[in-house]
Amino acid sequence: MPLRRPPLPITRPARTLLLAAIIAIPMTSGFAAPALASAPAAGPTAPAAAPAAPERQSVSERYAATGIHAVTSVAVPGYQVFYPADIATSPDRHPVVTFGNGSYATYEQYEQLLRHLASWGFVVVVADSSVTGDGTEILAAARYILAQNDNPESVFHDRIDAAHVAAVGHSQGAGGSINASTNSEGLITSTAVLDLPDPWWASRPVDVIDVARLTGPVFYLTGSDDPVSTAIPQAAYHAVSPGPAARGRLLGVGHNWPTDGGGFRGYLTAWLRFTLTGDTDAARAFVGPAPELLADPRWDGTAVKGW
């Protein structure tokens, strides 16, 4: 959705996404050397303690780490595609993620995140557009990859899981992802939106969204300090979504975040693994008697429904 006030200009080398405001994330570091104790001169040897049971890795930690696939990419007219490097030799069929850039942004400003998703087995396609609010380019990108699945001369021939396609986007691209999903006639089966703007930011009629028309699950992610995606409208989006839905606000984060997805990356990847591949470990974040997302102290405003 185009913002009523144009954001500051951005340059390709930028390491953070500068779409609505510039934020500074304080970084602190420290190192404490372990204390040293002298060995006792004599005395009985104490029995060895039983090793502690290893703690189970959190969903967020596991899926924030790089996946098992090396990643390659290709530029074609209108699109950039990131995908597992072994796609031609692997027997697997890979789900699709179509991504929408924010206002005035280009794919390079999200490339680390897109490569991360591809490392988890997704074919990720992004349109070369920074005006994506109506969803047209996002939906067209998904259809492009599905067409390549039927093309015998394409590296994607018979390698795409055409039944599982997600739309993901940031800011204006988040609204575009909602529109792509609702206009896809069921082609897009899952949606995840990062910093979806509050309704009054839509300045073009074609950018207006209607989350009540979604037919698949949707995940609303935003920062607690984001002036564009604020608490009450985000809760309302979740409440009126008709199907399974999750939401959460990452503490201390505004509308801009690192190009690798920062603190959003783990749960976003888990959502896609859960809704596109049925990954039961990823599902722990969103379903069951104690979904991890609801207890994560780094997040507030969390909720899940419909499972």
Disulfide bonds with the S-S distance in Angstrom:
none
